Amino acid sequence: MAIFYLQISSISRGTGRRATAAAAYRSGERIRDERTGELFNHIRRRDILHTEIFLPSQFDGVPVSWARNRQRLWNTAEHAEKRHNSLVAREFQVTLPSELDAARRVALARTFAREIADRYKVAVDLAVHEPPRGGDPRNFHAHLLATTREVTPAGLSAKSGLDMDRRERRRRNLPDHRQEYINIRERWATLTNEALRDAHIDARVDHRSLAAQGLDREPRPAIPLMHLKMEQRGMQSDLAEHLRAEYRQRVARRLESTAARDPAPGPGEKHAVELRASAAAPSADVEEIRRRAREAWLQLRATEQQASGHQTTDNRRESDLDAAERDEARHSRSPQDDLAL
């Protein structure tokens, strides 16, 4: 079945991230940051299916060369921000339906990128990725890295879109930020369903919560990417097991609540008993779990770095890469995770 996933996040200088590094990683290119002189080199990536920069439609046919060049665009975005904690870029990450063929997935991502560029008058740097090696083979996804300021022929101007000041939004009679988030999620669901319908595929997605859809079930646990990788390499992840245990507890409580409303025995009663038994098993202290998970992650990273044989400057500053990988797989699970539940 098609999966709805849209995550909106920010590239913030306050957290040590940079638009130049994020753009290089997502596009699989080499970009030098003019403010620091650092080189971010990801040309060895082989999972990039399509990259493209979109500008507002008003610039079609207009020679805005600086904005169509990835390195110049994101260095301009970095130079436009003066504060130490500025938001230098806004990212929209979406899951592309695996039911669609490759051409339709790219077309869907391009349509959304074009709409974001026109909606906010910003530049949107699109990168379509195939599923990561060793991950869920259905996890086709796209990153839309957008400037937080409007594009003009001479450069970037005022803050726009989700980064526009509340008072300015009210002055322009625009919806507040919360409603804007909802509108974007609804629009992505609409575009996805239109693409599925045009491809004569019955599957549909819904941007609403499970409760709003009238579905009485618990959402699956989101296992962080680095812990999935640990398990795929045969290492134990206490945090992943803890998240699964919490999920089983929530399911057990829901089944108990249902049984209290309907005391008649049914086929789900045995399942509820089994879930309660597994949920009652003693678990380690959460802080201890986090400490052991952190140690295991550091050990895994050290092993991978030793195997790589050489590191570039961008490898020494991994905050952007790690954040990008967490964003890519926060919503995804390998098939074995579902079986383990």
PyMOL commands that set and color helices and strands:
alter all, ss='L'
color gray80, all
select helices_A, chain A and resi 13-15+19-27+57-59+65-68+70-80+102-120+161-163+166-171+177-198+225-232+238-261+268-279+286-308+313-316+319-329+335-340
alter helices_A, ss='H'
color red, helices_A
select strands_A, chain A and resi 6-12+30-32+39-41+48-54+87-96+124-129+140-147+149-152+155-159
alter strands_A, ss='S'
color yellow, strands_A
deselect
rebuild
show_as cartoon
